[in-house]
Amino acid sequence: MGKKMTDKVTWVGKTDWELRHFHGDELSTDKGTSYNSYLIRDEKTVLIDTVWGPYGREFVEALEEEIDLQKLDAVIMLHGESDHSGALPLLMEKIPDTPIYCTNNAVKSLKGLYHKDWDFHPVKTGDQFSLGETTLTFVEARMLHWPDTMFAYMSGENILFSSDGFGQHYATEMLYNDLVDQNELFQEAMKYYANILTPFNKMVTAKIKEILAMELPLDQICTSHGVIWRKEPAKIIEKYLEWADDYQEDQITVLYDTMWEGTRQLAEAIVRGIQQKDPKTTVKLFNLAKTDKNDLLTEVFRSKGILVGSPTVNKGITHATAGLLEMMEGLSFKKKKAGAFCSYGWSGEAAGVIEKRLEASGFDLAVSSIRSLWNPDEEAVQNGVELGVAFAGSFK
Ligand SMILES: Cc1cc2nc3c(=O)[nH]c(=O)nc-3n(C[C@H](O)[C@H](O)[C@H](O)COP(=O)(O)O)c2cc1C
């Protein structure tokens, strides 16, 4: 059942309350998500995006209740990814000759995913689609977050359809940003940005500046996941500019893994050292194997510095530590300091392995790593405290 937004625009997406893992298991979605699809009825009728494949049948049937599919003049695909295009094969079976407007790169991604020769019409920045009283203007948005992404601006209604930009994995029956819990909303928006868009900070900034320079009146931002920003849409744009500018808060995060608590004891000593040196800084301690990885990455995103510790296992680090370091490398965090620590029994390679990986991932190593032979004794605890003091001191 569609939700009417304006005389001409109806939300025809799918709210997915139960989704908990997205992109395989790369991204946790504790609050579910929505796949937003929009139906525009002016003199012409067009559909913007579809929904994920498992909901394809439901989507097409609901769309048929809204309109005679044969009256659909075009399908506009802002981004080829399966969560937005999954229902396309089913829809196109019913309307095989309907043109699909998308970027050149989306022709490639959609052909690669579905191997169909639909009637593709590639568009570029500045190209327009006249709907009647209103017009859609396309703006390519490469790497926000795929090479195939574009935005579409609808004049008359003053709506920016922003694909995954400004999105959140946040299922709600409320549809609009002003009707939901603001803390939850901004936490989910930040988690989305931290985990998906961080590598593309520069492109986010450039794209937002390009759009702001167009001086378009903006009443709503319609993203492809989560709520529609209708109240003060400029607020999320400002947040994006802040987040894209190598965001950090006055926070240090200590992340450790442990088998027998030795590395944890070292981590606690480090936390005490940080608090001693700088009581105002927020210090957070997490067992990285037991905390949601995407929440951890969001904490790293907020941090000015991180310290990572692992027990030494078979001359290396634990798999959970390795997994998180791999994800951090992919996100290309900038302007953050780091340090490493480990507990060991005989060879003690873990701290060195972590240090190398942090450095290769672009972190600035502000302190030399420390190690504790077995459980930390008094001297090792003192080394932990001193590491914390030195790390906190490196920001002065
Ligand atoms: C399966 C296993 C493999 C280990 N491999 C190494 C190793 O290669 N080198 C080393 O120095 N210690 C090794 N250790 C010893 C641990 O690093 C040591 O017990 C350390 O104190 C564990 O830290 P934790 O108390 O934080 O778990 C190993 C321990 C286990 C259980």
The ligand as an ORCA input file, in Angstrom:
! r2SCAN-3c Opt
* xyz 0 1
  C      45.904    -21.354     21.105
  C      46.940    -20.473     21.695
  C      47.996    -20.092     20.930
  C      48.971    -19.270     21.450
  N      50.028    -18.900     20.644
  C      50.972    -18.081     21.155
  C      52.063    -17.685     20.360
  O      52.195    -18.057     19.196
  N      52.986    -16.873     20.904
  C      52.889    -16.408     22.184
  O      53.726    -15.639     22.611
  N      51.866    -16.806     22.974
  C      50.906    -17.607     22.488
  N      49.874    -18.000     23.296
  C      49.836    -17.581     24.701
  C      48.933    -16.367     24.909
  O      49.366    -15.307     24.112
  C      48.974    -15.975     26.362
  O      48.273    -16.958     27.115
  C      48.372    -14.615     26.636
  O      48.616    -14.218     27.948
  C      46.870    -14.655     26.390
  O      46.322    -13.394     26.596
  P      44.844    -13.246     27.181
  O      44.937    -13.573     28.649
  O      44.452    -11.831     26.939
  O      43.985    -14.196     26.462
  C      48.891    -18.834     22.784
  C      47.794    -19.219     23.557
  C      46.833    -20.022     23.018
  C      45.656    -20.407     23.866
*
